[in-house]
């Protein structure tokens, strides 16, 4: 299990992270919203890894990283950025971040990349910890050795020493250092005639150069303590390879006392004891070296078996003949390490996909010529015939003559990473194609009206090329009367975060052209000020069609009004003549006919007046209207008896509706007064249901019977009122509203109007 501390001030990001990271059974995550909270938690508990967002209010991710690294250089740290700049990434890596992840894009891809990097970083950290533990064990052996041990480089400078060496030479702390090691220990012997520099050259050539070339030496030598005392010592010099460099391991033993004792013994006894001592010493040295070798082998085996890939040493030949292969070979290629060593079953060159073999060979040879690190990706074919992408990193190993003796490196499976990269390229290509196919202008603009970027469709809309728009202000490419309102709208959207639309026109040599700007704020995670992303669409044809339609409607309404006026005049004349006829004497049959004609004329009159009301519905575009103001307007539009009380309990919201919607509520109130019998109370309220808004009109009158609940919305029903619920429903349907009557008969009428999402909003303070 991997313990993860995840820091991000965005609650939405934390919610998504909890879902994606919670799916992985290997991760145990703690989520916090600030660096301060994270630091408090870290005082009480350690985590395997820290994942932090970059842009946060109290401290950003880089500052948080610096705090962590000031006292903890080991815990892996991953920085999560948005569109992050190269400087942020470099700053993060320079301050000790292990990886960085960009969180923009498809969540599946982003969190798959994050989880993979979490596991890689923790596995690497744990492997390094094992190395450090082994280094500690080595240091324990080094410090507890009975002999003085000094590690020297080829310039006779001291790189390391144990406590026994300090005791043996009597050095004071700070005196025993790289610069004066040779002059203090290996002082000129009394029989050497020459300067100290000449003696240094002599000592290097006679003793150190053979050891650096790979030949261990052991000899007795007169050395000097810090107080100037000379003593006889046993020196064992052995080559030591570290980080590709050959150093000298010097094991020094003070044999002054043994020498004095030998001189007091007879020659035979002295020789015998010396032989026994040498034998014993040889056995001890052999035992000690054997233990050290076994410990190093065990340590290397543990390290290599835990690395997520294959460590190798091979020859520089076309088949890449393997000299050593780690256990990771099995998981990577499907072959056993023994199958590849000395090409026992096949060479590693056979494992590389044929189309990449020549490329790998040529690139390796170039790196060898320049003594550079090899770093590349290519495909291999596993034992099961599966293709895998691998990443190889290695370097050539040279002997002292500059000849390549081997290649050493590491090979890891990057198939999943390659798959993600390919999917990302495909998604990016799809997005580019989609953006290219859009016929509108897409632009990025700041709050001063300066165009930061624009797509290639600008020439089709603004009659200007992209290079002629980028970096320019709207005032430079548009009339002042257009640029001013546009800049103000853009600034308002950036400041409030609310999406906006604005229609405008630009005069060209061919005439006026109309456009619509749809704009939204875009937050930048890099610490820069937010900008706006806009879509500009040419609506010239739409505006012209709309104007033509308005003109046609105006003409039709005028014709309808004139015709209706003339028809009503004729009906009035016909009613007058029938009234005159009714005053003349006639029989019952004639009287019935006259009354029938009067009734028919009355119906015709109502229908003609009904067309006058209906012709204005949908004539004007829907507008945003405040509910409280709408209720006040509705109450002012009808005479309300004193005993009828109206309560407005609607929320402070605005609705997008036909300008005639007040007639709907006027009709509701009129129906209550006319048909509610004893109704004396009307309540108008609202509620949110899912994403819709429900307007409720209810009274305490007689109500509507079950048989009439749908009939009341039919054409012709309730015509005696002059308007009717038929027209009410028609007005509501213009903006996709729906209406139902669901009151209880005998307890009062209840109308519910459903306003769909997008057609209502809370009023801004």
KOLDOPA-732596 format. One record per residue: residue in three letters; x, y, z negated of N, C-alpha, C in turn. Coordinates in steps of 0.1 Angstrom, whole numbers, plus 5000, padded with zeros to 4 digits. Example, Ala and Ser with C-alpha at 12.3 -4.5 7.8 and 13.67 -1.06 7.14 Angstrom:
<atoms>
Ala513249434922512349554922513249674922
Ser512849784929513749894929512950004921
</atoms>
This chain:
<atoms>
Unk500849885000500050005000500950125000
Unk500550235008501250355009500450465003
Unk501050534993500250644986500550774994
Unk499550844998499650965007498951084999
Unk499751194999499151324994498851405006
Unk497551435009497151505021496651645017
Unk497351755022497051895018496551975030
Unk495352025029494752105040493652195033
Unk493652325036492652415030491352405038
Unk491252345049490052335056489252215052
Unk488052235046487252115040486852025052
Unk486552085064486052005075487151915079
Unk488451965080489551875083489751765073
Unk489651795060489751695050488651585051
Unk487451635054486351535056486651435067
Unk487151495079487551405090488751315086
Unk489751375079490851295075490551175066
Unk489551205057489151095048488550985055
Unk487751015066487150905074488250825081
Unk489150895089490050825097491150755089
Unk491750825079492750755070492150655061
Unk490850675057490250575049490050435056
Unk490050435069489850315076491050215075
Unk492250275073493450195072493650135058
Unk493550005057493749945043495049965037
Unk496050005045497450025040497650155033
Unk496650245034496850385030495950415017
Unk496550475007495850514995496050664994
Unk494950744998495150885001494550964989
Unk495251074986494751184977494651314985
Unk493451374985493251494993493051614984
Unk493851724987493751844980493751964990
Unk493252084985492952194994493952304993
Unk495052294985495952404984497352344980
Unk498352424982499752384978499852394963
Unk499152484957499252494942498652374936
Unk497552324941496952204935497852084938
Unk498452074949499351964953500551964943
Unk501152084940502352084931501952044917
Unk500752074913500252024899500151874899
Unk499651814910499451674910500851604911
Unk501751664918503151604920503951604906
Unk503551694897504151694884503851574876
Unk502651514879502251394872502351264879
Unk502551274892502551144900503451164912
Unk504151054916504951054928504150984939
Unk504351034951503750974963504750924973
Unk504350824981505250774991505550875002
Unk504550965005504651055016503751175014
Unk504051285019503251405018502951455032
Unk501651475035501151525048500551665045
Unk501051775051500551905048500251985061
Unk499152065060498852155071499852275071
Unk500052335082500952445083500352575078
Unk499152615084498552745080497652735068
Unk498052775057497152775045497352915038
Unk496252955030496253095025497253125014
Unk497453025004498453054993499853044997
Unk500252935003501552905008501352825021
Unk502152845031502052765043502852635042
Unk502752555052503452425051504952425050
Unk505552525056507052535056507452575041
Unk506752675035507052715022506852595012
Unk505852515014505552395006506752295007
Unk507152285020508252185023509552235016
Unk509852365016511052415009510952384994
Unk509752404988509652374974509952234971
Unk509352144979509551994977511051964979
Unk511652014989513051974992514052044982
Unk513652144975514552204965514852104953
Unk513952014951514251914940514051764944
Unk513551744957513251614961513651604976
Unk514751534979515151524993514751394999
Unk514051314991513851174996512451155001
Unk511351214995510051184999509751235013
Unk509251145022508951185035507951295036
Unk508051385046507151495047506751515061
Unk505451515064504951535078504151665078
Unk504451755088503851885089502751875100
Unk501551915097500451905107500252055112
Unk500352075125500152205131499052205141
Unk498652325145497652335156498352345169
Unk498352455175499052475188500552505186
Unk500952485174502252525169503352565179
Unk504152665175505252715184506452625182
Unk507352645191508652565190509452615177
Unk509252745174510052795162509552725149
Unk508152705148507652635136508152495135
Unk508152425146508652285146510052275142
Unk510952365148512352365145512552405131
Unk511852505126511952545112511552425103
Unk510452355106510052235098511152135097
Unk511652095109512651995110513952035103
Unk514352165104515552215098515452215083
Unk514252225078514052225063513652085057
Unk513851985066513751845060512451775063
Unk511651825073510451755076510851625085
Unk510151515082510451395090509751395103
Unk508451435104507751445116506851565116
Unk506351595128505251695128504151635138
Unk502851675135501751625143500851745147
Unk500551755159499551855164498151805162
Unk497251875155495951825152494951865162
Unk495251945172494351975183494151855192
Unk493051835197492851725207491851625201
Unk491751505208490851405204491251345190
Unk490251345181490651295167491151165167
Unk490751065175491250935175492750935178
Unk493151015188494551025192495351085181
Unk494851205176495551275166495851195153
Unk494751125148494951045136495650915138
Unk495550855150496350735153497850775153
Unk498150885159499550935159500050965144
Unk499151025136499551055123499750935114
Unk498850835116498950715108500250635112
Unk500550635125501750565129503050635124
Unk503050765124504150835118504250825103
Unk503150815096503150795082503850665079
Unk503450555086504050425083505550415087
Unk505850485098507250475103508150555092
Unk507650675088508450745078508650675065
Unk507550605060507650545047508550415049
Unk508350345060509250225062510750265062
Unk510950375069512350425070512850465056
Unk512050535049512450585035512750465026
Unk511850365027512050245018513350175022
Unk513650165035514850095040516150175035
Unk515950315035517150395031517350375016
Unk516150365008516250344994517050214991
Unk516750114999517449984996518950004999
Unk519250085009520650115012521350185000
Unk520650284995521150364984521350274972
Unk520450174969520650084958521849994960
Unk522049954973523249874976524549964974
Unk524450094978525550184976525850204961
Unk524750204953524950214938525750094933
Unk525349974938525949854933527449854938
Unk527749904950529049914955529850014946
Unk529250124942529850224934530250164920
Unk529250084915529550024902530749934902
Unk530849854913532049764914533349844916
Unk533149954924534250044927534850104914
Unk533850154906534350224894534750124883
Unk534250004883534649904872535849824875
Unk536449844887537649764891538749794881
Unk539549684879540749694869541849774875
Unk541949784889543049844895542549984900
Unk543550074902543250204908542950184923
Unk541950254927541550244941541450384947
Unk542050404958542050534965541750514980
Unk540750594985540450585000541050705006
Unk541950685016542650785023542350785038
Unk542450905044542250915058543650915065
Unk543650925078544950915085545951025083
Unk545451135076546351245073546851245058
Unk546651125052547051105038546351195028
Unk545051225032544151305023543251215016
Unk543051235003542151144995540751184997
Unk539951075001538551095003537751044991
Unk538250954984537550894972538550824963
Unk538150814950539050744940538150694929
Unk538550594921537850554910538450604897
Unk537850584886538250634873539650574869
Unk539950444873541150384870542350464877
Unk542050514889543150594896543450724888
Unk542350784883542650904875543450874862
Unk543050764856543750724844545250694847
Unk545450614858546750574861547750684864
Unk547250784871548150894875548051014865
Unk547051014856546951114846546551254852
Unk545751244862545351374869544251444861
Unk544351574862543351654856542251684867
Unk540951694862539851724872540151844880
Unk540051844892540251954901541651954907
Unk542651884901543951874907544051764917
Unk543451654915543451544924542551564935
Unk542951624946542051654957542751624970
Unk542051644981542551604995543851674998
Unk543951794995545151875000546451824994
Unk546451794981547751774974547951624970
Unk547151534976547251394972548651334975
Unk549151354987550451304991551551364983
Unk551551494982552751554975552751524960
Unk551651484954551651454940552051304937
Unk551551214946551651074944552951024950
Unk553051044963554150994971555351094972
Unk555951124961557051224962558251154968
Unk559151244973560351194980561151094971
Unk561350974976562250884968563650944967
Unk564450914957565750974955566750944966
Unk566450824973567450784983567050844997
Unk565950924998565550975011566151115013
Unk566851125024567451255027566651325038
Unk565951435034565151505044564151585037
Unk563351665045562251755039561051675036
Unk560151735029558851665025558051635038
Unk558051725048557351705060557951585068
Unk559251575068559951455074559551325067
Unk559551335054559151215046557751175048
Unk556851275050555451245053555351165066
Unk556051215076556051155090556551005088
Unk557650995081558250855079557250765072
Unk556550815062555650735054554450695063
Unk553950785071552850755080553150645090
Unk554350665097554750565107555050425101
Unk555650425090556050295084554850215077
Unk553950295071552950225063551550245068
Unk551250365071549750395074549350355088
Unk550250385098549850355112549650205114
Unk550450115109550149975111548749935105
Unk548449995093547149965086546050015095
Unk546150145099545050195108544850115120
Unk545950055125545849975137545249835134
Unk544949805122544349685118545149585111
Unk546449625107547349535100547449565085
Unk546849485076546949515062548349505057
Unk548749585047550049585042550049585026
Unk550949515021551149505006552549515003
Unk552849604994554249624990554349704977
Unk555549694971555849764959556549904962
Unk556150004954556650134957556750214945
Unk557650314945557850404933556850514935
Unk555950534926554950644926555150734915
Unk554550854915554750954905553450994898
Unk553450994885552251044877552251194877
Unk551151254873550951404873552051464864
Unk552451404853553451464844554851444849
Unk555051384862556351374868556951234865
Unk556351154857556951024854556850934866
Unk557950864869557950764880557650634875
Unk556950554883556650414879556550324891
Unk556750204889556750104900555250054901
Unk554850044913553450014916553349904927
Unk552249834926551949734937550949794945
Unk551249814958550249884967549749784977
Unk548349774978547749694988546949784998
Unk547449805010546749895020546049805030
Unk544749835031543849765041543049865049
Unk542749825062541949915070540449915066
Unk539850025066538450035062537650115073
Unk536650045079535850115089534650185083
Unk534550315085533450395080532950495090
Unk531650485094531150585104531950595116
Unk532450475121533250475133534650515132
Unk535150555120536550595118537250495109
Unk538550475112539350385104540050455093
Unk539750415080540350475068541250375062
Unk541950415052542850325045542450305030
Unk542150175027541850145013543050105005
Unk543450184995544650164988544350114974
Unk544749984971544649924957545949934950
Unk546050004939547250034933547249974919
Unk548349904916548449844902549849884896
Unk549849934884551049964877551749834872
Unk552949814878553649694875554949724867
Unk555049844862556249884854556649794843
Unk555549754835555849664824556249524828
Unk555549474839555949344844557449344849
Unk557749454855559149474860560149474849
Unk559849544838560749544827560949404821
Unk559749334820559849204814560649104823
Unk560549114835561249034845562749054844
Unk563049184842564549204841565149144828
Unk564349124818564849064805564948914806
Unk564348854816564348714817565448664826
Unk565748544825566748484834566148484848
Unk566948474857566548484871565548374875
Unk565748254870564948134873563548154868
Unk563448194855562148214848561448334855
Unk562248434858561648554864561048514878
Unk561748434885561248394898559948304897
Unk560048214887558848134885557648214881
Unk557848304871556748384867556148474878
Unk557048524885556648604897555848534907
Unk556248404909555448324919554148294913
Unk554048264900552748234894551848354894
Unk552448464891551748594891551148624904
Unk552048604914551548634928550448544932
Unk550548414928549548324931548248354925
Unk548348394912547148424904546448554910
Unk547348654913546848774919546148754933
Unk546748664940546248634953544848564952
Unk544748474942543448414939542348514935
Unk542848604926541848714921541448804932
Unk542448844940542148934951541148864961
Unk541448734964540648654973539248644968
Unk539148614955537748604949537048734949
Unk537748844946537148974946536649014960
Unk537548994970537249024983536048934989
Unk536148814985535048724989533648764983
Unk533648804971532448854965531948984971
Unk532949074974532549194981532049174995
Unk532649075002532149045015530748985015
Unk530548895005529248835004528148935000
Unk528549024992527549134988527249225000
Unk528249255008528049335020527149265030
Unk527449135032526649055041525249045037
Unk525049025023523649015018522949155020
Unk523649265017523049395019522649425034
Unk523649395043523349415057522149335062
Unk522149205057521049115062519749175057
Unk519649215044518349275039517949395047
Unk518949485049518649605057518149575071
Unk518849495078518549465092517149395093
Unk516849305083515549235084514449325081
Unk514649435075513549535072513349645082
Unk514349655091514149765101513149725112
Unk512249815116511149785126511749785140
Unk512649695143513249685156514449595156
Unk515249605166516449515168517749595168
Unk518549555158519949605158520849515166
Unk521749565174522549485182523949535184
Unk524849445188526149475193526349385205
Unk526749445216526849365228528049415236
Unk528449335247529449375256528949465266
Unk529849545272529449635283529549565296
Unk528649465299528549395311527149405316
Unk526949375329525549395335524549305328
Unk524949195321523949115314523749155300
Unk524549255295524549295281524649175272
Unk525749105274525948985265526049025251
Unk525148965243524948995229526048925220
Unk526649015212527648955202526848935189
Unk526049035185525249025173523849075176
Unk522749005171521349055172520749035159
Unk519949135154519249125141517949035142
Unk517349005131516148925130515048995137
Unk515049135139513949205145513849165160
Unk514849095165514749045179513448965181
Unk513148885171511948785172510648865175
Unk510448965166509149045168509149125181
Unk510349175185510449265196510249185209
Unk511049075211511049005224510448875224
Unk510148815212509648685212510648575212
Unk511948615214513048515215513748515201
Unk514348405198515148395186516548465188
Unk517148525178518448585180519448495186
Unk519448365183520348275188520148255203
Unk518948285208518748265223519548365231
Unk519748485225520448595232521948605230
Unk522348555218523748565215524648485225
Unk525548545231526448485241525648425252
Unk524448485255523548435266523248295265
Unk523048245253522748105250521548055258
Unk520448125258519248085266519148175278
Unk519248305276519248405286519948535281
Unk520248625290520848745286519848855283
Unk520248955276519249065273518949135286
Unk519849135296519549195309518449125316
Unk518248995313517048915319515748965312
Unk515849015300514649055293514149185298
Unk515049275302514649405308513949385321
Unk512849455323512049445335512949475347
Unk512749395358513649415370513849555375
Unk512649635375512749765381513449865372
Unk513849825360514549915351516049875349
Unk516449755353517749705350518849805356
Unk518749845368519749925374519850065368
Unk518650115364518550245358519250245344
Unk518950135336519650125323521150115324
Unk521550035334523050025336523750155340
Unk523150225349523750355354523750455343
Unk522650465335522650565325523650535314
Unk523750405310524750365300526150405304
Unk526450375317527850405322528150555322
Unk527150635325527350785324527650825309
Unk526850765300527050805286528450755281
Unk528950645286530250585282531350685287
Unk531250725299532250815305532350945297
Unk531150995292531151125285531251105269
Unk531350975265531350945251530151005244
Unk528950985250527751045245526850935240
Unk525850975232524850875227523850845238
Unk523550715239522550665249521150675242
Unk520150735249518850755244517850745255
Unk517050635256516150625268515050525265
Unk514050525273512950435272512850345285
Unk512450225283512250135295511350015291
Unk511049935301510149825299510949695297
Unk510449605288511049465288509849365290
Unk510249245292509249135294509549035283
Unk508549015274508648925263508648775267
Unk508948695257508848545260507548505265
Unk506448575260505148535264504748595278
Unk505648675284505348735297504648875295
Unk504548925283503949055281504949165283
Unk504449275289505349385291505249485279
Unk506449535274506449625263507349745267
Unk507049855262507849975263508749975250
Unk510049995252510950005241511850135242
Unk512250175231513150295230514550245224
Unk515550275232516950235228517850355225
Unk518550345214519450445210520750375206
Unk521850415212523150345209524350425214
Unk525550385211526750455215527850345218
Unk528850385226529950295228530950295217
Unk531650175215532650165204533950155212
Unk534950235208536250245215537350195205
Unk538350135211539550095203540550215203
Unk541650195197542550315196543150355209
Unk543050265219543550305232542450375241
Unk541250385235540150455243539450355252
Unk539650225250538950125258537650085251
Unk536550065258535250025253535349885249
Unk535149855236535149715231533749665229
Unk532849745227531449695225530449815226
Unk529149785226528149885225527249845213
Unk526949945205526149925193524950015193
Unk523749965188522650045188521449975182
Unk520250045185518949995179517950005190
Unk517049905190515949905200514649885193
Unk513649975196512349965189511249965199
Unk510149905194508849895203508150025203
Unk507950085214507250215215506050195224
Unk505450075226504350055235503150135231
Unk502850135217501650205213501850355215
Unk503050405212503350545215503250575230
Unk503750495238503650515253502150515257
Unk501350425251499950415255499250545251
Unk499550595239498950725235499350835244
Unk500650845248501150945257500450935270
Unk500250815275499650805288498150845287
Unk497450805276496150845274496051005273
Unk496951055266497051205265497251275278
Unk498151215286498351275300497051265308
Unk496351155307495151135315494051235310
Unk493951245297492951335292493351485296
Unk494551515295495051655299494751675314
Unk495051575322494751585336493251605339
Unk492451525331490951535333490451675329
Unk491051735318490651865314491051965324
Unk492251955329492752055340491852045352
Unk491451925356490551915368489251975365
Unk488651945353487352005349487452155349
Unk488452215343488552355343488752415357
Unk489452345366489652395379488352385387
Unk487452285384486252275391485152375387
Unk485352435375484352535370484452655379
Unk483352705385483352815394483452955387
Unk483452955374483453075367484853115363
Unk485053245359486253285354486453245339
Unk487553185335487853155321488953255317
Unk488853325306489853415302490053415287
Unk491253455283491653475269491953625267
Unk491353685257491453825256491553865241
Unk492253975238492454015224491454125221
Unk491454175208490454265204490654415209
Unk491654435217491854565224491354565238
Unk490954445243490454435256491554395266
Unk492754355261493854305269493754165273
Unk493854135286493653995291494953925289
Unk494953815281496153735278496353635289
Unk495253565293495353465303494053455311
Unk494153405323492953395331493153285341
Unk492053215345492253105355492253155369
Unk492453065379492653105393491353145400
Unk490253135393488953175399488753325399
Unk489653405394489553545393489353615407
Unk490053555417489953615430488553605436
Unk487753505432486453485438485453575431
Unk485753625419484753695411485153845411
Unk486353875406486854015404487554065416
Unk487653985426488354025439489854065436
Unk490454005425491754025421492453895418
Unk493753885421494453755418494853755404
Unk495153635399495453605385496653695380
Unk497653715388498853795384498453945383
Unk497353985390496954125389496054155377
Unk495654045370494754065358495454035345
Unk496353935345497053895333497854015327
Unk497654045314498454145308497854285309
Unk496754295317496054425319494854445309
Unk494554565306493454605298492154615307
Unk491054585301489754595309489554735314
Unk490054835307489954975312490755005324
Unk491754915327492554935339491954875352
Unk490954785350490354715362488854735363
Unk488254805353486854835354486554975351
Unk485355025355484955165352484855175337
Unk485055305332485055325318483655285311
Unk482555315319481255285314481055135312
Unk481855045319481654905317482754855307
Unk483954895308485054845300484754875285
Unk484154995282483955035268483054935261
Unk481754915266480854815260481454675259
Unk482154635270482654505269483754485258
Unk484654585257485654575247485054585233
Unk483954665231483254665218482654535215
Unk482054465225481354335223482454235219
Unk483554235226484654135223485154165209
Unk485354285205485854315192484854265181
Unk483554285184482554245174482554095173
Unk482754015184482753875183483953825175
Unk485153885178486353845171486253875156
Unk485653985152485454025138484453935130
Unk483353915137482253835130482253685132
Unk482853645143482853505146481653455152
Unk480653545155479453505161479553515176
Unk479053405183479153405198478253525203
Unk478653565215477953675221477853665236
Unk476853745242476653745256476453895260
Unk476853925272476654065277476654065292
Unk475654135298475554145312476054285316
Unk476854285328477354405332477554405347
Unk477754515353477954525368479254605371
Unk479854565383480954635388480754685402
Unk481054805405480854855419482054815428
Unk481754745439482754715449482354785462
Unk483254775471482954835484481754775491
Unk481454655488480254585494478954605486
Unk479054685474477854715466478154665452
Unk477054675444477154635430477054485429
Unk477954435420477854295417477654275402
Unk476754185398476354165383477154045378
Unk477554055365478153945358477653925344
Unk477753805339477453775325478653725318
Unk478953785307480153735298479553665286
Unk479953535285479753455273481053445265
Unk481053475253482353485246482253435231
Unk483353375227483453315213484853345208
Unk484953345194486253375188487053245188
Unk488353255190489253145190490353165179
Unk490353085169491253095158492653035162
Unk493753115159495053065162495653015149
Unk496252895148496852845136498252895134
Unk498852965144500253005143500453125135
Unk499353175128499453295120499153425128
Unk498953415141498653525150497153565147
Unk496853685152495453735151494553655160
Unk493253635156492353555165492053635178
Unk491753555188491453615201490053565205
Unk489653605217488353565222488553485235
Unk487753375236487653295249486353335256
Unk486453375268485253415275485053345288
Unk483753335292483453275306482653385313
Unk483153425324482453535332481853465344
Unk480553485346479753415357479153525365
Unk479253505378478653595388477153575388
Unk476353665384474853655384474153745393
Unk474953795403474353895412473053845419
Unk473153725424471953665431470853645421
Unk471153605409470053585399469453725396
Unk470253825394469653955390468754005402
Unk469353985414468554035426467253955427
Unk467253825425466053745425465053785414
Unk465653815402464853855391464153985394
Unk464954085400464354215403463254195414
Unk463454105424462454085434461254025428
Unk461453935418460253865412459553965404
Unk460254055397459554155389458754255398
Unk459354285409458554375419457354305424
Unk457554175428456354095433455254085422
Unk455754055409454754055398454054185396
Unk454854295397454254425396453154455406
Unk453454415419452554435430451254345428
Unk451554215423450354125421449554175410
Unk450154225399449354275388448554405392
Unk449254485400448554605404447354565413
Unk447554475422446454425431445354365422
Unk445754285412444754215403444054315395
Unk444754415390444054525382443054605390
Unk443454635403442554715411441354635415
Unk441654505419440554415423439654395411
Unk440154365399439354345387438454465384
Unk439154585386438354705383437254725393
Unk437454695406436454705416435354605413
Unk435754475410434754375408433854405396
Unk434554455385433754495373432754605376
Unk433154705385432254815389431054755396
Unk431354655405430154595412429254515403
Unk429954455393429154375383428254465375
Unk428854585371428154685364426954735372
Unk427154755385426054795393424954695394
Unk425454565396424454455397423654445384
Unk424354455372423654455359422554565358
Unk422954685364421954795363420754775372
Unk420954715384419854685392418954575386
Unk419554475379418754375373417954435361
Unk418554535354417854595343416654675348
Unk416854745360415754815366414654715370
Unk415054605376414054505381413254445369
Unk414054435357413354375346412254465340
Unk412354595343411254685338409954675347
Unk410054615359408954605368408154485363
Unk406754485366405954365362406254245370
Unk406454125364406654005371406253895362
Unk406053775369405553655362406653595354
Unk406353485346407353415338408453355346
Unk408153305358409153235366410253345371
Unk409753455374410653565379411453615367
Unk410853625355411553665343412653565340
Unk412453435341413453335338414653345348
Unk414253375361415353395371416253515367
Unk415553625363416253745360417153725348
Unk416653655338417453625326418653535330
Unk418453435338419553355343420653425350
Unk420253525358421153605366421953695356
Unk421253745346421953835336423053745328
Unk422653625325423653535318424853495326
Unk424553475339425653445349426653565350
Unk426053685351426853805352427653825340
Unk427153795328427853805315429053715315
Unk428853585319429953495320431053535329
Unk430553585341431553635351432353745345
Unk431753835338432453955332433453905322
Unk433153815314434153765304435253695311
Unk435053625322436153555329437053655336
Unk436453765341437253865347438153935337
Unk437553965325438354025315439453935309
Unk439153795309440153705305441353705314
Unk441153725327442253735337443153855333
Unk442553955328443354075324444254045313
Unk443853965303444753925293445753825297
Unk445453735306446353625310447453675319
Unk447153785327448153825337449453885330
Unk449353925317450553985311451453885304
Unk450953755303451653655296452953615305
Unk454153615299455353585306455853685316
Unk455153805316455653905325457053965321
Unk457253975308458554025303459353915297
Unk460653935297461553825291461453825276
Unk461653705270461553685256462653775249
Unk462253825237463153915230463253865215
Unk464353895208464453865194463653955186
Unk462753895177461853975169461953925154
Unk461954025145461953995131460653945126
Unk460553835118459253785114458453885106
Unk459153945096458354045087457754155096
Unk458554205105458054315113456954265122
Unk457054145127456054085135454654065128
Unk454854025115453554015107452954145104
Unk453754255102453254385100452454435112
Unk453154405124452554455137451154375139
Unk451154255135449954175138448854225129
Unk449154265116448054315107447554445111
Unk448454525118448054665122447254655135
Unk447254535142446554525154445054475153
Unk444554465141443154425139442654485126
Unk441354515126440754565114440454455105
Unk441054465093440954355083439954395071
Unk438954315068438054355057438854365044
Unk438354445035439054475022439154345014
Unk438154255015438254135006439254035011
Unk439754045023440653945028442153995025
Unk442853915018444253935014445253855023
Unk446253915028447253845036448653855029
Unk449153735027450553715020451553675031
Unk452653755032453753715041454853655033
Unk455053525034456053445026457153395036
Unk457253455048458253405057459653445053
Unk460653365057462053395054462553505063
Unk463653565059464153675067464953625079
Unk464153585089464753535101464153605113
Unk464853575125464353635137464053525147
Unk463053545156462753445166462753505180
Unk463153415189463153455203461853415210
Unk460953515213459653485218459153595227
Unk458053565234457453655244456953775236
Unk457053895242456654025235455154015230
Unk454353935237452953925233452653825222
Unk453653775215453453675204452653735193
Unk452653865191451853925180450353905183
Unk449953885196448553855199448153725193
Unk449153625192448753495186448353515172
Unk449053585164448653605150447453695148
Unk447253785157446053865157444853775159
Unk445053685169443953585172443653495160
Unk444753455153444553365141443753445130
Unk444153575128443453655118441953675122
Unk441753705135440453735140439553605138
Unk440053485141439353365139438953345124
Unk439953375115439653355101438453445097
Unk438553575101437453675098436153635104
Unk436153585117434853555123434253415119
Unk435153315118434653175116435053115102
Unk435853195094436253135081435153145070
Unk433953195074432853205064433253285052
Unk433553215041433953285028435453305026
Unk436253295037437653305036438053445031
Unk438953445021439453575015440953575013
Unk441653475018443053465015443753405028
Unk444853465032445553415044447053415039
Unk447753305041449153295038449953255050
Unk450953335053451853305065453253275059
Unk453853155061455053115055455953045066
Unk457153005062458152945071458952845063
Unk459452745070460352645064461252585074
Unk462452535070463352475079463152325079
Unk463052265091462852115092463852065102
Unk464851985097466051945105466652075110
Unk466752095123467352215129466252315134
Unk464952275132463852355137463352445126
Unk462552545130461852635120460352615122
Unk459652595111458152575112457552705106
Unk456652765114455852875110454452825106
Unk453952865094452652805090451652925087
Unk450552915093449453005091448252925085
Unk447752965073446652895066445752985059
Unk444452955059443453035051442652935042
Unk441752995035440952915026439552915030
Unk439352925043437952925049437352785051
Unk436452775061435752655063436652545070
Unk437652585077438552485083438052445097
Unk438752345103438352295116438152145115
Unk436952105121436651965120437551875128
Unk437651745125438551655132438251655147
Unk436951665151436551655165437051775173
Unk437251885166437652015173439052055172
Unk439951975165441352015162442052035175
Unk441751955186442451965199441652055208
Unk440352045207439452125217439652275215
Unk439952315203440052465201441152525210
Unk442152445215443152495223442852485238
Unk441552435242441152415256440752555262
Unk440952555275440552685282438952695281
Unk438552815278437052835277436552825263
Unk437252755254436752745240437052875233
Unk436052925227436253045219436353165227
Unk435753165240435853285249435153405243
Unk434153385234433353495229434253585220
Unk435453535216436353625208437153715217
Unk437153695229437953785238439353735241
Unk439853635234441253595236441353445236
Unk441153385224441053235224442453175221
Unk442453055215443652985212444252925224
Unk443552915235444152865248445352965252
Unk445053095252446153185255447253185245
Unk446853165232447853155222448853045225
Unk448352925228449252815231450152855244
Unk449552915254450252955266451453045263
Unk451153145254452253235250453353165243
Unk453053075234454052995226454852905235
Unk454252845245454952745254455952815263
Unk455852945264456853015273458252995267
Unk458452985253459752965247459752835240
Unk459052735246459052595241458552575227
Unk457752665222457152645209455952545211
Unk455652475200454452385200453552425188
Unk452252405190451352445179450352325177
Unk450052305164449052205160448152265149
Unk446952215148446052245136445952125128
Unk446452125115446452005107445852035093
Unk444952135092444252165079443252065076
Unk442752075064441651985059440352055060
Unk439351985067438052045070437352075057
Unk436852195055436152235043437152305033
Unk438452295035439452355026440152475033
Unk440052485046440652595053441452545065
Unk441752645074442452615086443952625083
Unk444752545091446252545089446852515103
Unk447552615108448252605121449752595118
Unk450452505124451952495123452552515137
Unk453452615138454152645150455652595149
Unk456052505157457452455156458252535166
Unk459352605160460252685168461552595169
Unk461952555181463152465183464452535180
Unk465452465177466752515174467252595186
Unk467952705183468352795194467452915197
Unk466152905192465153005194464853075181
Unk465653055170465553125157466853135151
Unk467053235142468253245134467953335122
Unk468853315112468753405100469253545103
Unk468553635098468953775101470153805094
Unk471153865101472453905095472254025085
Unk472954015074472854125064473454255070
</atoms>
